[in-house]
Amino acid sequence: MKQTILFAYVIIITSSCQKQLNEDKIFGEQIASDATMSEKVYAVKNTGVYSDTSSIAKKGYGIVLNGNSILERMNYANWKTTWINQGYPILNRAIGGTTWNEKIPYIKELTTYYRPNDVILYDGENEFLRAAAGDNTITGKLLVSFNRTIDSIRRQNPLTRVYVVSMVTCPVLYKKGFSASIDKVNEGYQARVARDAELYPNKIKFIDIRTLYPRTAVTKFESDSIHIKLTAYTEFYNALKASLPKPGTGAWSAPLAETVPSAPPPPSGNKLPIANAGADITISKSWNYNPSIYGTQSKDSDGWIASFNWTCVSGTPYIIVTPDAGKTRLDNLDIGVYVFRLTITDNKGGKATDDVKVTVTK
């Protein structure tokens, strides 16, 4: 079934990209722009030379890229000669046309599944490209999704070295008036990196490429004034290499094993958030209905909710479709009583929990 879906949606790279491919292309194919997110994830993991069947993917402990088309297009910019041939065990799992938020449910499939020692993150353009000019709500929403992404990676791979790359203000977003908003996004990135650097020494770093690709450097952008030219990635690559471990040092030969210090208690004066997992639910098995549970009424009086996490306290079987989202659907429930627990974390590290009961009758 998966193969049928894949072949139904796979198309050849657009002609503009075809002209710029060289012998280092990964032989992977892009899927149609109207494909679902799950189909895009399936395609990026199961097509091309560096699919999940490749030796790099199977071994693990290497480098994984997660983000939008700014990273995805690296596949077609001297990828093999720049990385593989120089001894970097690197996988590109970025997906063009996506946002931070859209990839959160797929963090495991796209990133932590590979048990990476290093993760490179770049994202943000599509949030602003989809917004109307002057929309001042985008930065806050974007940073919430960014923080949830970091939280998810840390929960699943706490020892991973994370590299957060600054967002570039491309000419199109500058013309839409988002330059100041993007500056605030980068300030948010840096603030999270600074905080995590204290909790996880030597495990997170901010890589600033803004001076490499200023919006005035029009020759470094494609004709769409959004994407970096395939011929202009060298400086980006050099910035990444300056921060990553060097080949031959044993950095990717085994999983990282050093101890990560426990997170300190929330700073004094921080008011803990209030978790709200919603009202209890009763449904009938005969309805053939998959219910959703909501934590979106949770509140934080002196900040914001940085992350959500749903777990099952009692009951089986079950599937929590998006455990790191404020709202999630529950699948595969059987007759019985379930208790699901919502844990929220605010922007200062304060936590709170609340339970919701889901009863499935005959």
C-alpha positions as CSV (number, residue, x, y, z in Angstrom):
1,M,0.0,0.0,0.0
2,K,2.8,2.4,0.9
3,Q,4.5,1.8,-2.4
4,T,1.3,2.4,-4.3
5,I,0.8,5.7,-2.5
6,L,4.5,6.7,-3.1
7,F,4.3,5.9,-6.9
8,A,1.1,7.8,-7.1
9,Y,2.6,11.0,-5.7
10,V,6.2,10.8,-6.8
11,I,7.2,13.2,-9.6
12,I,10.5,14.2,-11.2
13,I,12.4,17.2,-9.9
14,T,11.2,20.4,-11.5
15,S,13.1,21.5,-14.6
16,S,14.8,24.4,-12.9
17,C,16.4,22.1,-10.4
18,Q,17.2,19.5,-13.0
19,K,19.5,22.0,-14.8
20,Q,21.5,22.4,-11.6
21,L,22.0,18.7,-10.6
22,N,25.4,17.2,-11.0
23,E,27.0,13.8,-10.4
24,D,26.5,14.2,-6.7
25,K,22.7,14.1,-6.9
26,I,21.1,11.7,-4.4
27,F,18.9,10.1,-7.1
28,G,15.9,10.7,-4.8
29,E,12.7,12.2,-6.2
30,Q,10.4,14.9,-4.8
31,I,6.8,14.1,-4.3
32,A,3.9,16.2,-5.5
33,S,3.3,19.4,-3.6
34,D,-0.3,18.2,-2.8
35,A,0.9,15.1,-1.1
36,T,0.1,14.7,2.6
37,M,2.7,15.3,5.3
38,S,2.9,11.5,6.0
39,E,3.5,10.8,2.4
40,K,6.3,13.4,2.2
41,V,7.9,11.8,5.3
42,Y,7.6,8.3,3.8
43,A,9.1,9.5,0.5
44,V,12.1,11.2,2.1
45,K,12.9,8.1,4.2
46,N,12.4,5.5,1.5
47,T,13.7,6.9,-1.8
48,G,17.2,7.8,-3.0
49,V,20.7,6.6,-2.3
50,Y,20.6,7.8,1.3
51,S,17.2,6.2,2.3
52,D,16.6,4.3,5.5
53,T,18.2,1.2,3.9
54,S,21.6,3.0,3.4
55,S,24.5,2.1,5.6
56,I,24.6,5.6,7.2
57,A,21.0,5.3,8.2
58,K,21.3,1.8,9.6
59,K,24.4,2.5,11.6
60,G,23.2,5.7,13.3
61,Y,25.2,8.0,15.6
62,G,25.8,10.4,12.7
63,I,24.5,13.8,11.6
64,V,20.8,14.5,10.6
65,L,19.4,17.6,9.0
66,N,15.9,18.6,9.8
67,G,14.1,21.6,8.3
68,N,12.6,23.1,5.1
69,S,13.8,23.5,1.5
70,I,16.8,25.6,2.5
71,L,18.3,22.4,3.9
72,E,16.6,20.0,1.5
73,R,18.2,21.7,-1.5
74,M,21.6,20.8,-0.2
75,N,21.0,17.4,-1.7
76,Y,21.6,18.9,-5.1
77,A,24.5,21.2,-4.2
78,N,27.7,19.1,-4.2
79,W,26.3,17.0,-1.4
80,K,28.4,13.9,-2.0
81,T,31.7,15.6,-2.6
82,T,31.2,18.1,0.3
83,W,30.0,15.6,2.9
84,I,30.1,11.9,2.1
85,N,33.4,11.8,0.4
86,Q,35.0,13.8,3.2
87,G,33.9,11.3,5.9
88,Y,30.8,12.9,7.3
89,P,28.0,10.3,8.1
90,I,25.2,12.7,7.2
91,L,21.5,12.3,6.4
92,N,19.3,15.0,5.0
93,R,15.7,14.6,6.2
94,A,14.6,18.2,5.5
95,I,11.3,18.6,3.6
96,G,10.6,21.6,1.5
97,G,7.4,23.6,1.9
98,T,7.0,22.7,5.5
99,T,7.0,24.5,8.9
100,W,8.4,23.8,12.4
101,N,4.9,22.8,13.6
102,E,4.1,20.5,10.7
103,K,7.1,18.3,11.4
104,I,6.7,18.0,15.2
105,P,4.6,14.8,15.0
106,Y,7.3,13.3,12.8
107,I,10.4,14.2,14.9
108,K,11.0,10.5,15.7
109,E,10.7,9.4,12.0
110,L,12.8,12.3,10.6
111,T,15.4,12.7,13.3
112,T,15.6,10.7,16.5
113,Y,15.0,7.4,14.8
114,Y,18.6,7.5,13.6
115,R,20.0,8.0,17.1
116,P,22.1,10.9,15.8
117,N,25.0,12.4,17.7
118,D,24.5,15.6,15.8
119,V,21.3,17.4,14.6
120,I,21.2,20.5,12.4
121,L,18.0,22.5,12.4
122,Y,17.0,25.3,10.0
123,D,13.4,26.4,9.4
124,G,11.0,29.4,9.4
125,E,10.4,30.7,5.9
126,N,7.1,29.0,5.2
127,E,5.5,30.4,8.4
128,F,6.1,33.9,7.0
129,L,5.5,33.2,3.4
130,R,2.0,31.9,4.2
131,A,1.2,34.9,6.3
132,A,-0.3,38.2,5.3
133,A,2.1,41.2,5.3
134,G,2.0,42.9,8.7
135,D,0.9,39.8,10.7
136,N,2.7,40.2,14.0
137,T,1.5,36.9,15.5
138,I,3.8,34.7,13.4
139,T,7.0,35.1,15.5
140,G,5.4,34.0,18.7
141,K,3.7,31.0,17.1
142,L,6.9,30.0,15.3
143,L,9.0,30.1,18.5
144,V,6.5,27.9,20.4
145,S,6.8,25.3,17.6
146,F,10.6,25.7,17.6
147,N,10.8,25.2,21.3
148,R,8.5,22.1,21.1
149,T,10.9,20.7,18.5
150,I,13.9,21.1,20.7
151,D,12.0,19.7,23.7
152,S,11.0,16.6,21.6
153,I,14.5,16.0,20.4
154,R,15.9,16.3,24.0
155,R,13.3,13.9,25.4
156,Q,14.1,11.2,22.8
157,N,17.9,11.8,22.4
158,P,19.1,13.8,25.4
159,L,22.8,13.6,24.6
160,T,22.5,14.7,21.0
161,R,24.5,17.8,19.9
162,V,22.0,20.3,18.4
163,Y,23.0,23.1,16.0
164,V,20.3,25.8,15.5
165,V,21.0,27.8,12.4
166,S,19.9,31.4,12.2
167,M,17.0,32.2,9.9
168,V,17.9,34.3,6.8
169,T,15.8,37.3,5.7
170,C,15.4,36.6,2.0
171,P,14.4,39.4,-0.3
172,V,10.8,38.3,-0.6
173,L,10.3,38.4,3.2
174,Y,12.1,41.7,3.5
175,K,9.6,43.2,0.9
176,K,6.7,41.7,2.9
177,G,8.0,43.7,5.9
178,F,9.1,40.8,8.1
179,S,12.7,41.7,8.6
180,A,12.1,42.9,12.2
181,S,10.0,39.8,13.0
182,I,12.7,37.5,11.7
183,D,15.2,39.3,13.9
184,K,13.0,38.5,16.9
185,V,12.9,34.9,15.7
186,N,16.6,34.7,15.8
187,E,16.7,36.3,19.2
188,G,14.3,33.6,20.4
189,Y,16.6,30.9,18.9
190,Q,19.6,32.4,20.7
191,A,17.7,32.7,24.0
192,R,16.8,29.0,23.9
193,V,20.3,28.0,22.9
194,A,21.8,30.1,25.8
195,R,19.4,28.4,28.3
196,D,20.0,24.9,27.1
197,A,23.8,25.5,27.0
198,E,23.6,25.7,30.8
199,L,21.6,22.6,31.2
200,Y,23.4,20.6,28.5
201,P,27.0,21.9,28.3
202,N,28.6,21.5,24.8
203,K,25.3,20.0,23.5
204,I,23.8,23.0,21.7
205,K,25.1,25.8,19.5
206,F,23.7,28.7,17.5
207,I,25.2,29.0,14.0
208,D,24.7,32.5,12.6
209,I,24.7,32.7,8.8
210,R,22.9,36.0,8.4
211,T,26.0,37.9,7.3
212,L,26.6,35.2,4.7
213,Y,23.2,35.7,3.0
214,P,22.0,39.3,3.6
215,R,18.9,40.2,1.6
216,T,21.0,42.7,-0.4
217,A,23.1,39.8,-1.8
218,V,20.7,39.1,-4.6
219,T,23.2,37.1,-6.6
220,K,23.1,34.5,-3.8
221,F,19.4,33.9,-4.1
222,E,17.4,32.1,-6.8
223,S,15.1,34.1,-9.2
224,D,12.3,33.5,-6.7
225,S,14.2,35.6,-4.2
226,I,13.5,33.0,-1.5
227,H,15.9,30.1,-2.0
228,I,19.7,30.2,-1.7
229,K,21.3,29.4,-5.1
230,L,22.6,25.9,-5.4
231,T,25.9,27.4,-6.4
232,A,26.0,29.6,-3.2
233,Y,26.0,26.9,-0.5
234,T,29.8,26.7,0.0
235,E,29.8,29.4,2.8
236,F,26.8,27.7,4.5
237,Y,28.7,24.3,4.4
238,N,31.9,26.0,5.8
239,A,29.9,27.5,8.7
240,L,28.4,24.0,9.5
241,K,31.8,22.3,9.3
242,A,33.4,24.9,11.6
243,S,31.0,23.8,14.3
244,L,30.6,20.1,13.7
245,P,33.2,17.5,14.9
246,K,35.9,16.6,12.5
247,P,36.0,13.3,10.6
248,G,38.5,10.8,11.9
249,T,38.0,11.9,15.5
250,G,35.7,9.1,16.5
251,A,32.8,11.5,16.9
252,W,30.3,9.2,15.1
253,S,31.7,5.8,15.9
254,A,29.4,5.1,18.9
255,P,26.5,6.7,20.8
256,L,27.3,9.6,23.1
257,A,27.5,8.3,26.6
258,E,28.4,11.2,28.9
259,T,26.0,12.1,31.7
260,V,23.6,15.0,31.2
261,P,23.0,17.1,34.4
262,S,19.5,17.2,35.8
263,A,17.5,20.3,35.0
264,P,17.4,22.8,37.9
265,P,14.1,23.7,39.5
266,P,12.2,26.6,37.9
267,P,13.6,30.0,38.8
268,S,12.2,31.6,41.9
269,G,9.3,33.8,41.3
270,N,8.1,31.7,38.3
271,K,4.3,30.9,38.6
272,L,3.7,27.3,37.6
273,P,1.4,26.8,34.6
274,I,-2.1,25.2,35.0
275,A,-2.7,22.1,33.0
276,N,-6.1,21.3,31.6
277,A,-6.6,18.0,29.9
278,G,-10.3,18.7,29.2
279,A,-13.5,17.0,30.2
280,D,-13.8,13.2,30.5
281,I,-15.1,11.4,27.4
282,T,-17.4,8.5,26.9
283,I,-17.9,6.9,23.5
284,S,-19.2,3.6,22.1
285,K,-17.1,1.2,20.3
286,S,-19.9,0.8,17.8
287,W,-19.5,4.4,16.7
288,N,-16.3,3.5,15.0
289,Y,-15.0,6.9,16.1
290,N,-11.5,8.0,17.1
291,P,-11.8,10.7,19.8
292,S,-9.5,13.6,20.4
293,I,-8.3,15.0,23.7
294,Y,-7.4,18.7,24.2
295,G,-4.9,20.4,26.4
296,T,-5.3,23.8,24.6
297,Q,-7.1,25.3,27.6
298,S,-4.0,25.0,29.7
299,K,-2.6,28.4,30.9
300,D,0.5,30.2,32.2
301,S,-0.1,33.5,33.9
302,D,3.5,34.8,33.6
303,G,4.8,33.4,30.4
304,W,3.7,30.8,27.8
305,I,3.4,27.1,27.5
306,A,6.5,25.8,25.7
307,S,5.6,22.2,25.3
308,F,2.8,19.6,25.6
309,N,3.3,15.9,26.2
310,W,0.5,13.2,26.4
311,T,1.1,9.8,28.0
312,C,-1.3,6.9,28.9
313,V,-1.5,6.2,32.6
314,S,-3.8,3.2,32.3
315,G,-5.6,1.3,29.6
316,T,-4.5,-0.7,26.5
317,P,-4.3,-0.9,23.6
318,Y,-4.0,2.7,22.3
319,I,-2.2,5.0,19.9
320,I,-1.6,8.7,20.8
321,V,-1.3,10.1,17.3
322,T,0.5,13.4,18.2
323,P,1.8,13.1,21.8
324,D,3.7,16.4,21.6
325,A,0.7,18.5,20.5
326,G,-1.9,20.5,22.4
327,K,-4.6,18.4,20.7
328,T,-4.2,14.8,19.7
329,R,-6.4,12.1,18.3
330,L,-6.5,8.7,20.0
331,D,-6.6,5.6,17.8
332,N,-6.9,1.8,18.3
333,L,-8.9,2.1,21.6
334,D,-10.8,-1.0,22.8
335,I,-13.7,-1.4,25.2
336,G,-12.6,-0.2,28.7
337,V,-11.5,2.8,30.7
338,Y,-8.4,4.8,29.8
339,V,-6.6,7.6,31.7
340,F,-4.4,9.9,29.7
341,R,-2.0,12.4,31.4
342,L,-1.1,15.8,30.0
343,T,2.2,17.3,31.1
344,I,2.9,20.9,30.2
345,T,6.1,22.9,30.5
346,D,6.2,26.7,30.5
347,N,8.9,28.9,29.1
348,K,10.8,29.0,32.4
349,G,10.8,25.2,33.0
350,G,7.8,25.0,35.3
351,K,5.7,21.9,34.8
352,A,2.1,20.9,35.6
353,T,-0.1,17.8,34.9
354,D,-3.7,16.9,34.5
355,D,-5.5,13.7,33.6
356,V,-8.5,13.0,31.4
357,K,-10.6,9.8,31.5
358,V,-11.7,8.2,28.2
359,T,-14.4,5.4,28.6
360,V,-15.2,3.1,25.6
361,T,-18.4,1.2,26.0
362,K,-19.8,-1.6,23.8
